[in-house]
Every structure is written in C-alpha cells, then in structure tokens.
C-alpha cells in the first residue's frame, strides 16, 4: 500500500541499513510518444485558443438567361475554444530521510526528476486519447446543441446531417473495414453537404486488435479467405496501423485522415518542467513537475469510428 506524503524514513526502511546490493530506479521507460502521430501539436501564448469552423457555400444553381445571379451566404458554423489547464505532481522528501538514506537514491535529483518527467509525458498521452475514450463527451456545440465525436447525425449548417459512424457497431474485420471505407466515401461531406476529397490514412486500434489490423492492411491477398482475391484495402488505400496503448476499450476502432486534415489538436501552453526547491520551515526537499495543456477536436471531419 502506498504511504502518504511527505516521504520520510518510514518510506525507505531498507535503504537505512547497510547491505543492500542495488537499488533499482527508473528501470523501464513508460509507454508514450503516440498521440503526436494523430494530433496537431501546437504551442500557445494565451489563456485559451479558439477555432472557427466555416460553413462554406452550396452547389451552383441553374442560371436562366438574363436572370439575376444566385447568391449564397457564407457563415460560421460554430467555434471551438480550448482552455489550457494545469496538471502537477510533486515529491517531498524530509531532511532526515535524505540524511539517513545510505545509497544516494533520494539525494539524486535525476532519479525523481526523471520519474516526474516520464509521468508527465504519460499523462499527456492519457489526456489526448480522452476524445477517443469518452465517446459520450461533447466535442463541439453548434446552435446550442452538443455533439459527440461519433454520431449518425453530425451537424451541418444547411440543416442536413451526416454520419461518421455506422448505425450498428462493427467488430473489426476485413469486411468491416471495406464497409467503413465505403461509408466514408459516401458520408464524408462538408457543412453544405458537398463531398470532401480526404482519404483515410490511419487505422487506429487497441492492443487486442493489433495483429488483426495488420493482417487486414498489410496482407497481399484478402486475409482469412480460401480464394486468391486481391486485398483491395491494401492496394487502394495506403493505410497505416496505429496501435494505441491508451485506448481503454479495445473493441472500438477508427479511421483517421492525415492529421493536418482533421480537427484533432493538442496545445502546449507550458511544456513539462520539473522544479526543485527546499521548504524553509522543515528543510524538506520538494520536486514538482507541471505543465499546462488542452486537447480535443475542433471538428470531426476526417474521423470515422465504431465502438465494435
């Protein structure tokens, strides 16, 4: 069971005695370096960042001879505001514990500094993937209505709707990916219902679907069949498989456009830093890691998914 803070001699009873062969610290790297593959990472020097989603114009209309031109009005569809929040984690070590510990574990700033830095990076991965893990959360609000990442009735400024998820969940399979690619082509439209020319580039899955996803995308021939049918998913779409260790529901999977074509954003208002200082009253050493970030999606074009 974890003991409370601050760290005292009660936390390190073995390290107070001679005879320990080795104290292991930071043996393993933490899972990470993933969200940057699909999120547009950007800095910020403001308290918030706001994106505007443009409504566009509709199709041309037949013009009668000598008639007046047909005019349309472009307008904003909605705005998305990112509020940068601060995240922190600290370690406090008593003066007596540092004084009596015999192996230098507590006196090395790099030991706990590395721990805090790695934990900060890990936290960012968890925060970024919240948009895929909490599918009931509001991603954007248009005309007073909240919309989620996946829906069969995504907002259109012209009053129509569009879908970026099937009417019934699909377990990952070769046939399901073919269906998803067809639905993408039919349903991926702009705010005026015009089909947009953006192709999926990433098949995002959880760890349990890693090898199935790679067979679907990388096999020369159609996987799992008795015939030598061509694997058209491989030949017609240049999909890359991304396996996220941070998808909390392995059954869901997503098709994503190249990140520059999606609204997935991750703002670093203040990058991770670790500060060290002493407590004047007690002489305890403090190390505190902190960062300020925000993340989410400004729009859901270029994103298709299913809960599986």
Secondary structure per residue as TSV (DSSP state, phi and psi in degrees):
chain	resnum	aa	ss	phi	psi
A	1	X	-	360.0	137.5
A	2	X	-	-68.8	137.0
A	3	X	-	-89.5	160.3
A	4	X	-	-77.8	-179.9
A	5	X	S	-101.0	151.0
A	6	X	S	-79.1	169.4
A	7	X	B	-77.0	121.5
A	8	X	-	-122.3	-172.9
A	9	X	G	-62.9	-23.3
A	10	X	G	-65.3	-21.7
A	11	X	G	-82.8	-17.0
A	12	X	-	-134.6	43.3
A	13	X	S	-58.0	-36.2
A	14	X	G	-71.1	-34.8
A	15	X	G	-75.5	-1.3
A	16	X	G	-89.4	-8.9
A	17	X	S	-113.0	146.4
A	18	X	T	-75.9	150.3
A	19	X	T	116.5	-7.1
A	20	X	-	-69.8	128.6
A	21	X	-	-72.6	-45.7
A	22	X	-	-158.1	141.4
A	23	X	-	-107.0	118.0
A	24	X	-	-87.2	126.2
A	25	X	-	-134.7	134.8
A	26	X	S	55.9	49.9
A	27	X	-	-71.3	-33.3
A	28	X	S	-126.5	145.1
A	29	X	-	-75.8	149.6
A	30	X	-	-86.7	154.9
A	31	X	S	-60.8	140.1
A	32	X	-	175.9	-163.4
A	33	X	S	58.5	40.9
A	34	X	-	-115.4	-46.1
A	35	X	G	-63.7	-25.8
A	36	X	G	-63.7	-16.3
A	37	X	G	-71.8	-25.7
A	38	X	T	-125.3	-11.0
A	39	X	S	-104.0	144.9
A	40	X	E	-82.4	104.7
A	41	X	E	-84.5	133.9
A	42	X	E	-146.6	152.1
A	43	X	E	-84.9	174.0
A	44	X	-	-156.1	145.4
A	45	X	-	-123.5	22.4
A	46	X	S	-126.5	169.0
A	47	X	S	-69.4	-32.7
A	48	X	E	-140.2	163.7
A	49	X	E	-129.5	137.5
A	50	X	E	-123.4	131.0
A	51	X	E	-108.7	144.8
A	52	X	E	-112.6	129.6
A	53	X	E	-101.3	124.8
A	54	X	E	-90.8	140.5
A	55	X	-	-81.9	-23.3
A	56	X	-	73.5	-171.2
A	57	X	-	-123.7	163.4
A	58	X	-	-90.4	-174.2
A	59	X	-	-64.2	158.6
A	60	X	-	-66.1	154.4
A	61	X	-	-119.6	155.0
A	62	X	-	-60.6	131.7
A	63	X	-	-105.2	118.7
A	64	X	-	-74.3	151.1
A	65	X	T	-58.7	129.8
A	66	X	T	64.4	15.6
A	67	X	-	-88.5	165.4
A	68	X	-	-71.9	156.1
A	69	X	-	-64.5	152.4
A	70	X	-	-88.1	118.6
A	71	X	-	-105.6	148.6
A	72	X	-	-128.6	161.5
A	73	X	-	-117.2	115.8
A	74	X	-	-76.0	148.4
A	75	X	-	-158.5	165.8
A	76	X	E	-70.9	139.8
A	77	X	E	-89.6	-47.5
A	78	X	E	-167.5	171.3
A	79	X	E	-121.4	152.9
A	80	X	E	-126.8	123.9
A	81	X	E	-109.2	130.1
A	82	X	E	-102.3	123.6
A	83	X	E	-104.9	119.2
A	84	X	-	-76.5	124.6
A	85	X	E	-110.5	151.7
A	86	X	E	-97.8	138.5
A	87	X	E	-125.0	136.7
A	88	X	E	-139.0	157.2
A	89	X	E	-155.0	131.2
A	90	X	E	-128.1	161.2
A	91	X	E	-128.8	130.8
A	92	X	E	-121.6	128.8
A	93	X	E	-122.1	127.7
A	94	X	-	-67.9	152.9
A	95	X	H	-61.6	-39.9
A	96	X	H	-67.6	-39.6
A	97	X	H	-62.2	-43.3
A	98	X	H	-64.7	-35.3
A	99	X	H	-70.3	-38.6
A	100	X	H	-92.8	-18.0
A	101	X	-	-68.8	130.7
A	102	X	S	-95.6	-6.7
A	103	X	S	-117.9	7.7
A	104	X	S	75.4	7.6
A	105	X	T	-64.7	-45.4
A	106	X	T	-77.9	-25.5
A	107	X	T	-84.6	-9.3
A	108	X	-	-90.2	111.3
A	109	X	H	-58.1	-34.9
A	110	X	H	-63.5	-30.7
A	111	X	H	-60.3	-57.4
A	112	X	H	-80.0	-30.1
A	113	X	H	-61.0	-42.7
A	114	X	H	-64.8	-41.6
A	115	X	H	-58.5	-47.4
A	116	X	H	-66.9	-38.8
A	117	X	H	-64.0	-43.5
A	118	X	H	-66.5	-40.6
A	119	X	H	-65.1	-34.0
A	120	X	H	-65.4	-44.8
A	121	X	H	-61.9	-40.4
A	122	X	H	-62.5	-42.8
A	123	X	H	-60.6	-39.0
A	124	X	H	-62.8	-37.5
A	125	X	H	-61.9	-44.6
A	126	X	H	-63.1	-44.4
A	127	X	H	-62.6	-44.2
A	128	X	H	-61.4	-42.0
A	129	X	T	-79.7	-1.8
A	130	X	H	-57.1	-34.9
A	131	X	H	-63.4	-28.2
A	132	X	H	-92.2	-22.8
A	133	X	H	-88.4	-36.0
A	134	X	-	-103.3	80.7
A	135	X	T	-76.4	-5.9
A	136	X	T	-92.3	-5.8
A	137	X	S	-76.3	151.3
A	138	X	-	-72.5	127.5
A	139	X	-	-97.7	-41.5
A	140	X	E	-148.9	159.4
A	141	X	E	-125.4	126.0
A	142	X	E	-128.6	126.8
A	143	X	T	51.0	40.1
A	144	X	T	83.2	-0.8
A	145	X	E	-109.0	135.7
A	146	X	E	-87.9	138.4
A	147	X	E	-124.8	145.3
A	148	X	-	-97.7	175.2
A	149	X	S	-61.5	-43.2
A	150	X	S	-116.5	133.4
A	151	X	-	-163.6	151.6
A	152	X	S	-88.0	-1.8
A	153	X	S	-133.6	54.2
A	154	X	E	-65.5	152.7
A	155	X	E	-70.1	141.8
A	156	X	-	-131.0	138.4
A	157	X	T	-68.4	-19.2
A	158	X	T	-86.4	4.6
A	159	X	S	97.3	-12.2
A	160	X	-	-82.0	-176.3
A	161	X	E	-135.9	165.6
A	162	X	E	-146.0	162.1
A	163	X	-	-119.1	138.4
A	164	X	S	-125.3	29.3
A	165	X	S	-155.8	151.6
A	166	X	-	-74.4	163.2
A	167	X	S	-67.6	-28.6
A	168	X	S	-126.9	141.1
A	169	X	-	-58.2	149.2
A	170	X	-	-121.2	123.5
A	171	X	-	-69.5	147.6
A	172	X	S	-64.2	127.6
A	173	X	-	-161.2	169.4
A	174	X	H	-60.6	-45.0
A	175	X	H	-64.3	-36.8
A	176	X	H	-66.2	-37.8
A	177	X	H	-67.4	-40.3
A	178	X	H	-59.3	-44.5
A	179	X	H	-61.0	-44.1
A	180	X	H	-62.0	-41.4
A	181	X	H	-64.6	-37.3
A	182	X	H	-68.4	-43.6
A	183	X	H	-63.5	-38.3
A	184	X	H	-57.1	-48.7
A	185	X	H	-65.1	-34.5
A	186	X	H	-78.9	-41.1
A	187	X	H	-99.5	-15.4
A	188	X	-	-77.1	97.0
A	189	X	B	-127.7	166.5
A	190	X	-	-88.8	-169.2
A	191	X	T	-70.8	-10.2
A	192	X	T	-112.4	13.4
A	193	X	S	82.4	10.3
A	194	X	-	-87.8	134.2
A	195	X	B	-66.1	134.6
A	196	X	-	-101.7	143.2
A	197	X	-	-93.2	75.2
A	198	X	-	-131.1	132.7
A	199	X	-	-107.8	148.4
A	200	X	E	-66.9	142.4
A	201	X	E	-122.5	-21.6
A	202	X	E	-129.8	133.2
A	203	X	E	-102.8	107.7
A	204	X	E	-95.7	123.4
A	205	X	E	-137.1	167.1
A	206	X	E	-89.0	173.3
A	207	X	G	-57.9	-35.3
A	208	X	G	-70.3	-19.1
A	209	X	G	-103.0	8.0
A	210	X	H	-57.1	-53.3
A	211	X	H	-74.6	-34.0
A	212	X	H	-63.6	-44.6
A	213	X	H	-61.0	-41.2
A	214	X	H	-69.0	-35.2
A	215	X	H	-65.0	-40.2
A	216	X	H	-64.0	-42.1
A	217	X	H	-85.5	-33.7
A	218	X	H	-104.0	-15.6
A	219	X	-	-64.0	140.0
A	220	X	S	-67.4	-41.8
A	221	X	B	-110.0	165.8
A	222	X	-	-58.9	120.4
A	223	X	T	-73.9	145.7
A	224	X	T	80.4	5.2
A	225	X	-	-108.7	166.9
A	226	X	S	-93.7	-10.3
A	227	X	S	-102.4	166.9
A	228	X	-	-93.3	43.8
A	229	X	-	-65.2	144.4
A	230	X	B	-68.5	139.8
A	231	X	-	-81.6	92.4
A	232	X	H	-71.5	-22.6
A	233	X	H	-61.3	-38.9
A	234	X	H	-75.0	-42.3
A	235	X	H	-79.4	-30.4
A	236	X	H	-99.4	-17.5
A	237	X	-	-133.7	129.4
A	238	X	-	-90.3	69.2
A	239	X	-	-84.4	142.4
A	240	X	E	-112.5	136.5
A	241	X	E	-86.2	127.3
A	242	X	E	-116.4	121.8
A	243	X	E	-101.9	116.1
A	244	X	E	-98.2	125.0
A	245	X	T	-73.4	-5.7
A	246	X	T	-111.6	7.6
A	247	X	-	-77.3	118.0
A	248	X	S	-81.0	-15.8
A	249	X	-	-119.0	105.1
A	250	X	T	-64.4	-21.1
A	251	X	T	-73.4	-23.0
A	252	X	-	-83.5	151.2
A	253	X	E	-149.7	158.6
A	254	X	E	-139.9	148.5
A	255	X	E	-107.1	132.5
A	256	X	E	-128.5	139.0
A	257	X	E	-70.0	167.6
A	258	X	-	-51.2	142.2
A	259	X	G	-58.4	-29.9
A	260	X	G	-66.9	-17.6
A	261	X	G	-99.9	2.2
A	262	X	S	-108.7	173.0
A	263	X	-	-98.9	16.7
A	264	X	E	-75.6	120.0
A	265	X	E	-131.2	145.2
A	266	X	E	-134.8	113.7
A	267	X	E	-100.7	127.7
A	268	X	E	-100.0	96.2
A	269	X	E	-73.2	-43.7
A	270	X	E	-137.3	116.7
A	271	X	E	-61.8	163.5
A	272	X	E	-61.5	131.8
A	273	X	E	-140.5	152.5
A	274	X	E	-121.4	121.6
A	275	X	E	-109.6	143.7
A	276	X	E	-118.3	135.4
A	277	X	E	-155.9	160.3
A	278	X	E	-101.4	149.8
A	279	X	-	-88.4	119.4
A	280	X	T	-60.8	-40.5
A	281	X	T	-69.2	-35.8
A	282	X	T	-116.9	-15.3
A	283	X	-	79.8	5.8
A	284	X	-	-66.4	148.8
A	285	X	E	-94.6	134.6
A	286	X	E	-119.5	136.7
A	287	X	E	-128.5	126.2
A	288	X	E	-129.3	124.0
A	289	X	E	-97.6	143.9
A	290	X	E	-156.3	152.9
A	291	X	E	-157.1	161.7
A	292	X	E	-125.3	125.5
A	293	X	E	-145.0	168.8
A	294	X	E	-149.9	152.9
A	295	X	E	-153.9	164.5
A	296	X	E	154.7	-157.1
A	297	X	E	-130.1	128.5
A	298	X	S	-76.2	-32.4
A	299	X	-	-150.5	170.0
A	300	X	-	-114.1	8.7
A	301	X	T	-61.9	141.2
A	302	X	T	81.3	11.7
A	303	X	E	-129.9	126.5
A	304	X	E	-133.6	139.6
A	305	X	E	-158.9	169.1
A	306	X	E	-148.7	149.5
A	307	X	-	-78.1	-12.9
A	308	X	-	73.6	360.0
